[in-house]
Amino acid sequence: MQITESSPIRGRKMLFTWNDGPTKGKTYEHEFHENGTVEFHAAGAAKSAEQKSIYAAERVADGVYAVSYLATGGYTLTAVLNFGDRRLVGFASDASHWYPVHGSFEVVA
């Protein structure tokens, strides 16, 4: 896994809001740590509900990055973040389900 120093994901906290898929209408806070781990939970939820995982992020084009992680709960999220318009598209899956997902994101820290 290689994340460049100029990555707008590494070391950032973001809110992902989903328009469809298994978390439709919900917002999740993601904290992408410098060490390649990500912690996430439903916005407003207690930290005890938090999940941790490792992630990978790669530049796709100017202002467009792909990020992927496998959550401890068994879901994998692979999403493409467009920093120009703050839209995200991707795929969420587990051992028996697969969903295309769309939404928006906000960098909060």
N, C-alpha and C positions, 0 to 999 in steps of 0.2 A: 504494500500500500504506500503510495507516495502522494503527499499533499504539498503543493508548492507554498512557499512563504507568502505569496501574494493572494492566496486563496481567500475569497470572501466568506467562506464557510468555517474554516478552521478558527477556533477560538471565539466563535460567535454564538449568541443566543437568538433563536428565531421562533416565530409563531407560524405554524402551518394551519391553515383553515381549509377544510375539505368540502367540496361541492357535491361529491358522490362517493361511492364505495362504502366500505363497512363503517367508516367514521363520518359519514355525511352530516354536515351541519355542525361539526365539532372543531374546536381549535386545540392544537397540541403544542406545548412549549418544547423545543429541542435545544439542548445545549451541546454544541460540538466542541469538545475539548481539544487543546493543542496536542495531547498525547494519542489522538485517534479514537477516543471513546466518545460516545454520545449518551446523554441522559435525556429522557423525555417522559412527559406525563400530560394528561388532559389539563388544559389551562384552568386554573382555579382549584385543581385537585391537590390533595396533600402530598408532600414529598414521599410518603410511604407507598404511594401508588406508582412511584417512578420506576421506569425500566432502564437498564443500562445495556450497552452493546458496543461493539467496535464498528467503525464506519470507514468507508472509502469515499473520496471526492475527487473528481477529475474535471478539468476544464474541457468543455466541448467546443466552444467558440467564444468570441468576445462577449463577456457578460452572461454566459450560459454555462452552468455547471451541472454535472450528474453527481448524485450522492446515493449511497446504498448502505443499508445495514440489516442485520438479522436480529430481531428483538428476542429477548429471553423468553417471551411468551409464545414464540414460534412463528410470528409474522415477519416477512421480509418486505421492506419498502425500498424501491428503487425509484428515484424521482429526478426530474430535470428541472432546475430552477433557472428562470430567466430574470436576471437582475434588472433588465431594462423595463419590464412591465410588471414585475413581481408575481408572475403566474408560475404555477408548477404543474407538471403532468408526470404521471408515473404509473407504477404497478405495485399493488400490495397482494401478497399471497401467503398461504400457509400450506400445510401438507395436503389439504383437500379443496381449497378455494383459491381463486385468482380473480382480481378486480383491477380494471383500469381506473385510475383516480385522477382527479383534477382539482385544482384549488388555487389559493394564493398564499403568499408568505410575506412576513414582515421581519426585518432585522431589528431586534430590540436592544441588543448590547454587543 
